[in-house]
Amino acid sequence: MALGERIYRGGIMAKQVPACAGCHSPTGAGIPAQYPRLGGQHGDYTEAQLVAFRSGARANSAQMTAIAARMSDKEIKAVSDYIAGLR
C-alpha cells in the first residue's frame, strides 16, 4: 500500500510519472467531464485498464497511454490496490 500511495499522491519523478491525484483528485473523485472518478474502483479493473493503456489496447487517452508506458507491473498493481481503497 505504501508504494501505491506514494505513486498516487506524488508520482514517480525518476520516470516522469505524474501524481494520479493531480488529475483524479486526492480522494479519487476525479474532475467531472475531464478526468474520471477512480476512488473505490475495483483494483483488478484499474490494473487491467492501466495494462491496456500501456500495451496500446486502450487508446482513448494519449496522456494515460504515455503515463502507463513508464510504469512497471509492480507499480501498476500497487497504485491499483491503493485506488481501490479510496473513498
Buried (B, 14 or more C-beta within 10 A) or exposed (E): EEBBBBBBEBBBEEEEBBBBBBBBBEEBBBEEEEBBBBBEBEBEEBBBBBBBBBEEEBEEBEEBBEBBEEBEEEBBBBBBBBBBEBE
